[in-house]
Amino acid sequence: MSVVAMKPTAKAALWMLLALSQFMLMAVAGRELTASLAISQILFVRSLIGLVIIVGILHWRGSWSSVHRGQLGWHGLRNSCHFIAQFGWFYGLAMIPLAEVFAIEFTVPVWTGILAVLCLGERMTLPRLSSIVLGLLGMLIILRPGFEQIAGPAWVVLGSAVFFGITHTTTRKLTADNSAIAIVFFMVLVQAILSSIPAAIQWQQPSPLAWFWLVVVALSALLAHWSMATALSHADLGVVIPMDFLRLPLIALVGYWFYQESIDLFLLFGAGLMLLGNVYNIRAETKRIA
């Protein structure tokens, strides 16, 4: 392959490295914040900062016309589910090893695939079925029910992965008639509203360090998703998404270095099966579309 042909892939790799660094930074910031602040307060401040940024972008670009009020019900469903999913994710960050949170989160494609077939009428292909089976097998290896007592927070993170799957499924529905920035605008708006009352009830004055981490959570979340979207503009899913699985070994190292968390071989093996299923499915879908 020529150097010229490699340029888009190299760009995608660089953008994905930026996305991965932001996902890990967000996890560390979330771990630090949950030690002193309520999750609802974290989500409220994160959404409020995101809303200010998105409104600024819409005003600067003069693109308010892209934010229309059609499909408000779908926006409400999507962002309510996303709010629940994020709540469970942050709860997991506070209670179980970072690598376990990320590994369980990798079941999201399984639930998305199942829901897409049931709710959107998508076809159940052999690669998709293989991805689902390997994903569920990997999850069982990580959680090992019957051999170990599954910690309550692990169940919460698994539930959040299901709600992330609902979020992704409804996003597919919305992208047909809504721009990406419109979807993000309604996301931060709805989540700011949903988190406002519990945040007000549980509000504690953040320390200067907590304010720093709150800003990090908000900015890293926006930058991570923007970087991943940019990476996908330079290369296809078959290149970009497998790189996303580097989050697991990288966050395992972060947990080991900063929080003295052990690295579980069962977790890595289970996540490897999930990776195998997803790569197979993505490559098959890429060939089919091409």
N, C-alpha and C positions, 0 to 999 in steps of 0.2 A: 504494500500500500504506500502511495507517495506521501511526501510530507504535506502537500497541499490537501490531499484527501483526509489526512489525520487532523487537520486544524479544527474542524467543528467538534470532533470527539475530544480533543485536548481542551477546548473551551468548555465543553460540557463537564469534563472532569474537574476543571478548576472551579466552576460554579457549584458543583456538587460538594467539593471539599469545603467551600464556604458555607453551604447549607448544613453539612454535617457538623461543622464547628459551631454553628448557631444553635442547632438542636441540642448539642451537648451543653453549651453555655446556658441554654434555657433550663435544662434539667438541673444543673448545678445551682442556678439562681433559685429555681423552685424549691430545691432541697433546703437551701439557706433560709428562704422566706417562710416555709411552713413550720420552721422551728419557733417563730415568734408571731406570725400573723395568721388570721383565719383564711381559709382557701377562698371564701367568697370575697374577701377584701382584695386578695391578690388578683382574682379574676376581674373584679370591678375596675381596679386601677389599670390593669393591663388593657382592658377593653376601652376605657376612657382615653388612654394615651393613643391607642390604635385609632380610635374614632377621630381624635384631633388631627392625626397625621393623614388619614384618608380624606377627611373634609378639606384639609389644606391642599392635597393633591388634586381633588375634584375642582376646587376653586381656581387653583393655578392653571389647570388644563382647560378650564371652562367646559367640563364634560358632565355637568349635572344631568343633562338630558339622557345619559346612559343609565341613570338610576330611576327607573320607573316603578310604579306601584303594582304592576302585574305580578301574579303568583305570590302574593303576600303570605298566603297560607303555607305554601311550600317553604318560603324563607323562614317562617315561624317554626315549622317542623324541623327543618335542617338545623337551625341555630339553637333551638331548645335541646335537641339531641347532642349537638356539639358542646353545649354548655355542660350537660351531664357528663359527657365523655371527658372533658377537660377536668372537671371536678374530681372524677375518679382517678385520672392520671396524676394530678398533683397530690392526691391523697396517697397514692402508691409511692410517689417519690419520697414522702415523709416516713413511710413505714417499712418498705422492703428495699433490697439492693437495687441500685440503678439499672444494672444489667438485666435483672429479672423483669423490671417494668418495661424496658425496651423489648425484651424477648416476647413477653405476652402481647405487647402492642403489635408485634408482627403477625398476629392472627387476624388483623384488620382485613387484609385481602381475602381471607377465607369467608368472613361474614359478608363482605361486600359482594363477593362472587355469588354466594347463596341468595342474598337479597335481590341482586340484579336479575337472577333467573326467576325468582318468585314474584317480584314486584314490577320489573321493567320488561319482562317477557324475553330476556336475552337467552340465547341457546346454551345448553349445558354441553360443552365440547369435552373430548377426552382430556386435552391439556388442562382445561379448567377444573374438571373433576379430579385429576391427578394433583393439582395444586391444593384443592380443598382437602383431599385425603391426607397428603403429606403435611399440610398445615395443622390439621387436627392431631395427627400422630406426633408431630413435633411438640404441640401443646401438651399432650399427655406425658411425653418424656420429661418436659420441663416441670410440670406440676406433680407428676407421679402419684396420682390418686390411688389409695389402697396401700401404697408403700410408705408414704409420708403424709402427715396431716397437713392439708393445704391451708396456709395462713389466710385469715379473713381478708387482708389487703390484696392478696393475689386474686381472690374472687372479684374484688371491687375493680381491679385493673382489667380483668377479663371482661367484666360487664362494660367497662368504659370502651374496650375494643369493639364490642358489639355495637355500642352507640356511635363510635367512629365509623363503623361499617354503614350504619343508617345514614350518617352524615354524607359519606362518599356517594351512596346511592342516590340521595336526594340532590346532591350536587350535579350528578349526571343529568338529572331531570331539569335542573335550573339552567345549565350551561347552554341549552338549546335556544333560550330567549334572553339570557342575561349575560352581561360582560363580567369579566373576572373582578373588576374593581367594584361593580355593583353588588356582587355576591359578598365580597369582603366588607363593603360598607354595611350591609344589612347584618352581617355576622357580628361586627363589633357593636353595632347599635342595639340589636336584640340582647346580646350578652351583657352589655352595660345595664340595660333595663332589668334583666333577670337577676343580676347579682347586686343591684343597688340596695334593695331592702335588707337582705341578710347581711350585706357589708355594713350598712348603717347600724344594724343591731349589734354586730360583733366588732365594730370599728375600734382599733387601737392606734394611737398615734405612732406612725413608723419612725424608727430612728433614722439618722442620716444614712447609715449603711443599708438599712432596709429600703429606703427610697432609691438608693443606687441599684439594688437588686431588682426592685420593681420596674425601673426604667430598662434594665437589662432584659428582663422577661418580655416586656412589651416589644422592644426593638428587635431582639433576637428572633421572636416568633414571626414578625413581619418579614425580616430579612431572610429567614430560613425558607419560608414558603415562596418568596419572590425569587430567591436564588435557584430553588428547585424548578420553578416554572421557566426561568431563563435557561437552565441547563436543558430542559426538554425542548426548548426552541432551537438548540444547536445539535441535538442528537435524539434518537428515538428511545422509546421506553426500554427496549432491550439492552441499551447501554447505560441509561441513567438509573433505573430502578434497582438493578443488582448492586450498584454502588451504595445505595441507601442502606443496604444490609451491613455496610462497614460500621454503621452506628453501634452495633452490638459489641464487637470486640473493642472498639474505641471507648465506649462508655464503661465497659468492664474494666479497662485500664484506668480510666478516670476514677471509678469507684474504688479500685484497689489502691491507687496512689493517694487520693485525698480523704477517703473514708474507711480505709483498711477493710474493704469488703472482699471476701474470698471469691475466686473465679470458679464457678460450678461447671464441671465438664458435661454433666447432663444438660445443663442450660445451653451450652455451646452446641452440643450435638443436636438437640431439638431444634434450635434456631437454624442449624445447617440444613435440616430436612425442610424447614419452611422456605429457606432460600432456594433450595433445589427445585421445589414445586413451583415457586413463583417465577424463577428464571425460565423454566421449561414452558410455563404458560405464556409468559411475556414474549418469548422468542417465537412461539407458535402463532400468537396473535399478530406479531410484527410481520411474519411471512405471509399470513393470510391477507392482511391489509395491503401489503406490497403487491 
